């Protein structure tokens, strides 16, 4: 009895070892779907679970088509990449490129050969007392001129005696730069908003005549400290407000704001009294700072 019991135990042990070896051998292939962890389950467990599902060591085994799956996955990934690139391309097309603002540079007087200067009595003084500009540029300037006159009236006197609007006059002149200087006569008239709106209308209409022209908005020139402190309308506080109203009209590409007060300021926000005889206009001998400022603040395409 004892011998038969011992033999039976030996057979059981040999069978268990054989089944475990078989389970281990086919674990990566036939039993891959039935295996979890050698730590969490006995080695023979995958074989037993597979047998319960009708899969035996002698059952036929077909390896999964890994290459096809990989190819398919690769194709899907390529499709996703292409879709992503197309989406980025669409995004790039939809986002307009913002041009960089152009920078001022120094020029010579020949720069003004095809320039037009439009303005009031201060601009008129520039034509009268600055030979370098008057001999090269075209001046449409008039005493007491306002932005509203520019916008509406036939005030430009041509050589043949005709009176035209500034827009009709510009249609007869070759120009690539326009310098504007108005604003002192508009103080106390209209609102800041209506002043800016009229200025914008004039600029838009000039650009319609010549879209490639560079337009320079010259700031309203300050008055002297004495004039500013004694006048409720023509004072530098009001001038600063009106100047700030037109600054947004400068786009850094076609329209530019020139703060000519940098050239004639006394350091305290007033027109230098030594440059003016009446507190408003420059003396005939004092237009050179304005001329030099224009030479150092030009746009070259």
Residue pairs with C-beta under 8 A, 6 or more apart in sequence:
16 44
19 44
19 47
20 42
20 43
20 44
22 47
22 57
23 31
23 43
23 44
23 45
23 46
23 47
23 48
24 43
26 46
26 47
26 57
26 61
27 35
27 46
29 61
29 63
30 50
30 55
30 57
30 59
30 61
31 46
31 47
31 49
31 50
31 55
34 45
34 46
34 49
34 50
34 53
34 55
35 45
35 46
47 57
50 56
99 253
101 252
101 253
102 252
102 253
102 256
102 299
103 299
104 256
104 296
104 297
104 298
104 299
105 298
105 299
105 300
106 295
106 296
106 298
107 295
107 298
107 300
108 295
109 132
109 133
109 136
109 295
110 136
111 177
111 295
111 298
111 300
112 132
112 133
112 136
112 137
112 177
112 294
113 136
113 137
114 174
114 175
114 176
114 177
115 136
115 137
115 138
115 175
115 176
115 177
115 178
115 179
116 137
116 138
116 139
116 140
116 170
116 173
116 175
116 177
116 178
116 179
117 123
117 126
117 127
117 133
117 137
117 138
117 139
117 140
117 141
117 178
117 179
117 181
118 140
118 141
118 150
118 166
118 178
118 179
118 180
118 181
118 182
119 126
119 141
119 145
119 179
119 180
119 181
119 182
119 218
120 141
120 142
120 143
120 144
120 145
120 146
120 181
120 182
120 183
120 184
120 185
121 141
121 142
121 143
121 144
121 145
121 281
122 181
122 184
122 221
122 281
122 282
123 139
123 141
123 179
123 181
123 182
123 218
124 139
124 141
124 142
124 143
125 281
125 282
125 284
125 287
126 133
126 134
126 139
126 141
126 181
126 287
126 290
126 291
127 133
127 134
127 139
127 141
128 134
128 284
129 282
129 284
129 285
129 287
130 287
130 288
130 290
130 291
132 291
133 291
133 294
137 179
138 173
138 175
140 156
140 166
140 169
142 149
142 155
144 185
145 155
145 182
145 185
146 182
146 185
146 186
146 189
147 182
147 183
147 186
147 195
147 198
147 199
147 202
148 186
148 189
148 190
148 198
149 155
150 166
150 182
150 202
151 198
151 201
151 202
152 165
153 165
154 163
154 164
154 165
154 168
155 163
155 165
155 166
156 163
156 164
156 165
156 166
156 168
156 169
157 163
158 164
158 169
158 172
164 172
166 202
166 206
167 205
167 206
167 209
170 178
170 206
170 209
170 210
171 209
175 210
175 213
176 210
176 212
176 213
176 214
177 213
177 214
177 215
177 216
178 206
178 213
178 214
178 215
178 216
179 216
179 218
179 294
180 202
180 203
180 215
180 216
180 217
180 218
181 218
181 220
181 221
181 260
182 220
183 195
183 219
183 220
183 239
183 242
183 243
184 220
184 221
184 223
184 234
184 239
184 280
186 195
186 242
187 233
187 234
187 238
187 239
187 242
188 233
188 234
188 238
190 198
192 241
192 242
192 245
193 245
195 242
195 245
195 246
196 245
196 246
196 248
196 249
199 217
199 245
199 246
199 249
200 249
203 215
203 217
203 249
203 255
206 213
206 215
207 213
207 215
207 254
211 254
213 254
214 254
214 255
214 256
214 299
214 301
215 254
215 255
215 256
216 255
216 256
216 257
216 258
217 246
217 249
217 250
217 255
217 256
217 257
217 258
218 258
218 260
219 243
219 257
219 258
219 259
219 260
219 261
220 239
220 242
220 243
221 239
221 260
221 261
221 264
221 271
221 282
222 228
222 236
222 239
222 261
222 264
222 265
222 269
222 270
222 271
223 231
223 234
223 235
223 236
223 239
223 270
223 271
223 276
223 279
223 280
224 266
224 270
224 271
224 272
224 273
224 276
224 279
224 280
225 266
225 268
225 270
225 273
226 273
226 279
227 234
227 235
227 271
227 279
227 280
228 234
228 235
228 236
228 237
228 270
229 235
234 280
236 269
236 270
240 269
243 259
246 257
247 257
249 255
249 257
250 256
250 257
256 299
258 293
258 294
258 297
260 290
260 293
261 271
262 293
263 289
263 290
263 292
263 293
264 271
264 272
264 275
264 282
264 286
264 289
264 290
265 271
265 272
266 272
266 273
271 279
271 280
273 279
275 282
275 283
275 286
275 289
276 282
276 283
276 286
277 283
282 290
